[in-house]
Amino acid sequence: MASTSTTGGTASVPSLRSTGLWVALLAGAVVAVYAVVTGGNDSSNPNAPSPAGTVTFSEPNRNHVTGTVQYDHTPPAGGNHNAIWLNCGVYTQPVVDENAVHSLEHGAVWITYQPSLPADQVAILKRTVQSHYGGGDRYVILSPYPGQPAPVMATAWGNQLSLQSASDPRVAGFIEHFREGPQDLERGAPCSGGVGKPSG
């Protein structure tokens, strides 16, 4: 500790050579950088459980390929994919599977709905998705998906949940558990700077 003289005697002031002070300064700098990069949001909630009804399966293939991939789930929940990921956000038209799957590899959650879903249900999904964005890269995608077997579906790499209603609380629960969650194969990889122009 360094010392300085005062009227009442000698008082100690912190020295930058103090290990504890350096640790505190470094921690503060890390937090500040994280807040700038992520918008101040925590992208994952490790305490959020996997919602009831979630089906988990192995998706071992994850090569970059060109052209169309024949996936084993609808919507796809992993597998070979395009080298360019889909920018996360809200889409009002169907997106390309191979780009969306790349985003799943980066830890994104993909919420899809049948195109016939009523507008008020789509609005609920949009609010849920946008309120659960994870930082600047968002890590959640919303899009219609023709031909899917349930009105609403939530997908992460190797995980999928079928739902009958947009107001089912498991939509939010799925996002909270899987957004950059335990299935994330490339933690820290972006969900922006790829392809696609989300509307929100």
C-alpha positions in Angstrom: 0.0 0.0 0.0 1.2 3.6 -0.7 0.9 6.3 1.9 0.1 10.0 1.8 0.3 12.6 4.6 -2.8 14.3 6.0 -3.4 16.8 8.8 -4.3 14.0 11.2 -1.4 11.7 10.3 -0.8 9.2 7.6 -3.6 7.6 5.5 -3.2 4.7 3.2 -4.4 4.9 -0.4 -4.7 1.9 -2.8 -1.7 1.1 -5.0 -2.2 0.0 -8.6 0.3 -2.7 -7.7 -2.3 -4.3 -5.5 -3.4 -7.6 -7.0 -7.0 -7.2 -5.7 -7.3 -3.8 -7.3 -6.0 -5.0 -10.7 -8.5 -7.9 -10.6 -11.4 -5.5 -9.8 -10.3 -3.1 -12.7 -10.0 -6.0 -15.1 -13.4 -7.4 -14.2 -15.0 -4.0 -14.7 -13.4 -3.7 -18.1 -14.7 -7.1 -19.1 -18.2 -6.3 -18.0 -18.1 -3.0 -19.9 -16.9 -4.7 -23.1 -19.5 -7.4 -22.8 -22.3 -4.8 -22.4 -21.2 -3.0 -25.5 -21.0 -6.1 -27.6 -24.2 -7.8 -26.4 -26.3 -4.8 -25.7 -26.2 -5.6 -22.0 -28.3 -8.7 -22.3 -27.5 -12.2 -21.0 -28.2 -14.5 -23.9 -28.8 -17.7 -21.9 -30.6 -18.7 -18.8 -28.9 -21.8 -17.4 -31.6 -22.3 -14.8 -34.4 -22.5 -17.4 -35.4 -26.2 -17.8 -36.0 -27.9 -21.1 -39.8 -27.6 -21.7 -42.0 -30.7 -21.4 -42.5 -32.4 -24.8 -39.1 -31.4 -26.2 -37.8 -34.2 -28.4 -34.0 -34.6 -28.5 -32.1 -36.5 -31.2 -28.6 -36.9 -32.6 -27.5 -34.6 -35.5 -23.9 -35.7 -36.1 -23.5 -34.2 -39.6 -22.4 -30.6 -39.7 -20.5 -30.0 -42.9 -20.7 -27.0 -45.2 -22.3 -27.9 -48.5 -23.7 -26.3 -51.6 -27.2 -26.9 -52.9 -30.2 -28.5 -51.3 -30.0 -30.8 -48.3 -32.6 -33.5 -47.6 -33.2 -33.2 -43.9 -34.7 -35.8 -41.6 -36.9 -33.4 -39.6 -39.4 -30.7 -40.6 -38.3 -28.0 -39.9 -34.7 -29.3 -39.9 -33.0 -29.4 -36.5 -29.4 -29.9 -37.6 -27.3 -31.5 -40.3 -25.2 -30.4 -43.2 -25.8 -26.8 -44.1 -24.8 -23.8 -46.2 -21.5 -22.1 -45.4 -23.4 -18.8 -44.7 -25.7 -18.5 -41.7 -29.1 -16.8 -41.6 -29.2 -13.4 -39.8 -31.4 -13.9 -36.8 -34.7 -11.9 -36.4 -38.3 -11.9 -37.6 -39.1 -13.0 -41.2 -42.5 -12.8 -42.8 -41.6 -15.2 -45.6 -40.1 -18.7 -45.5 -36.3 -18.8 -45.2 -33.7 -21.1 -46.7 -33.3 -24.2 -44.6 -29.6 -24.6 -45.2 -28.9 -21.1 -43.9 -31.2 -21.4 -40.9 -29.5 -24.7 -39.9 -26.2 -22.9 -39.9 -27.6 -20.4 -37.4 -28.8 -23.3 -35.2 -25.2 -24.5 -35.2 -24.3 -21.0 -33.8 -26.8 -21.5 -30.9 -29.9 -19.9 -32.4 -33.5 -21.0 -31.7 -35.8 -21.2 -34.7 -39.5 -20.6 -34.0 -41.7 -21.5 -37.0 -45.4 -21.5 -37.7 -47.8 -22.7 -40.4 -48.6 -20.0 -42.9 -52.3 -20.4 -42.1 -51.8 -19.4 -38.4 -54.1 -16.5 -37.6 -52.6 -13.1 -37.6 -53.2 -12.6 -33.8 -51.2 -15.8 -33.1 -48.4 -14.6 -35.4 -48.3 -11.3 -33.5 -48.0 -13.2 -30.2 -45.0 -15.1 -31.6 -43.4 -11.9 -32.8 -43.7 -10.3 -29.4 -42.3 -13.4 -27.7 -39.4 -13.7 -30.0 -38.4 -10.0 -29.9 -38.7 -9.9 -26.1 -36.2 -12.9 -25.9 -33.5 -11.6 -28.2 -30.0 -12.4 -26.8 -27.9 -9.3 -27.2 -27.1 -7.6 -30.5 -27.0 -10.9 -32.5 -30.4 -11.9 -31.2 -30.0 -15.7 -31.5 -33.7 -16.2 -32.3 -35.4 -16.6 -35.7 -39.1 -16.4 -36.5 -40.5 -17.5 -39.8 -43.4 -19.2 -41.4 -42.8 -22.8 -42.5 -45.1 -24.5 -45.1 -45.8 -28.1 -44.4 -44.7 -28.4 -40.8 -46.7 -30.9 -38.8 -47.8 -28.5 -36.0 -49.2 -25.0 -35.9 -46.1 -23.8 -34.0 -42.7 -25.4 -33.6 -39.6 -24.5 -31.7 -36.3 -25.9 -32.9 -32.7 -25.8 -31.7 -29.8 -28.0 -32.9 -30.9 -31.6 -32.1 -34.0 -30.5 -30.2 -37.6 -29.8 -31.3 -40.9 -29.0 -29.7 -44.4 -29.1 -31.3 -47.0 -26.7 -30.0 -50.7 -26.1 -30.8 -50.8 -22.4 -29.8 -48.5 -19.3 -29.9 -49.6 -18.5 -26.4 -48.2 -21.7 -25.0 -45.6 -20.6 -22.4 -43.3 -23.3 -23.5 -42.4 -21.2 -26.6 -40.6 -18.7 -24.2 -39.3 -21.5 -22.1 -37.7 -23.2 -25.1 -36.0 -20.0 -26.1 -34.7 -19.4 -22.6 -33.2 -22.9 -22.3 -31.8 -23.3 -25.8 -30.7 -19.8 -27.0 -26.9 -20.2 -26.9 -27.7 -23.1 -24.7 -26.2 -26.6 -23.9 -26.5 -27.7 -27.6 -24.5 -24.7 -28.9 -21.8 -26.2 -31.1 -20.0 -22.9 -31.9 -20.4 -20.8 -28.8 -19.8 -17.1 -29.6 -20.3 -17.5 -33.3 -22.4 -14.7 -34.8 -26.1 -14.6 -35.8 -25.7 -11.5 -37.8 -23.4 -10.6 -40.8 -24.8 -13.5 -42.8 -27.6 -13.6 -45.3 -31.2 -12.5 -45.0 -33.0 -9.2 -44.1 -35.2 -9.7 -41.0 -38.1 -7.2 -40.7 -37.5 -6.8 -36.9 
